[in-house]
Amino acid sequence: MTRRPANRLRTTRNRELRERQTKAESLIWTVLRAKRLAGLKFRRQHAIGTYIVGFACIEKDVVIELDGGYHEHQYEKDRVRQAFLESEGWQVLRYSNEDVLSDVEAVAISIARQIGVAPVFKGRHVV
């Protein structure tokens, strides 16, 4: 099967984003990966339309975005992106990098509550 060039470029871009993830992204991924949060599967750097979102749970149609300081300067872009995702049926949850770095478990509990699941953790993070 031959891959289309756009798919190959997207795969390459997703891989680059995963390799260059921020400390906050890495930290939240330790909570979300391997079905550690309430048994839900999350994907990292997942493509939706022309956008690549930070984290997505397909089962719950939820996107989690972490915002660093640079997001202050691209408010309009983020608003357009979020409007598109919501029009496609996704719930978008935004957290700042600082929130994740200061208390990742509080962020994880917030995510669980907002998507209507019990905040049960497997692995290193226990509540």
Summary of the structure (lengths in Angstrom):
residues: 127
radius of gyration: 14.8
end to end distance: 45.6
largest distance: 46.2
contacts: 349
relative contact order: 0.18
helix: 50%
strand: 21%
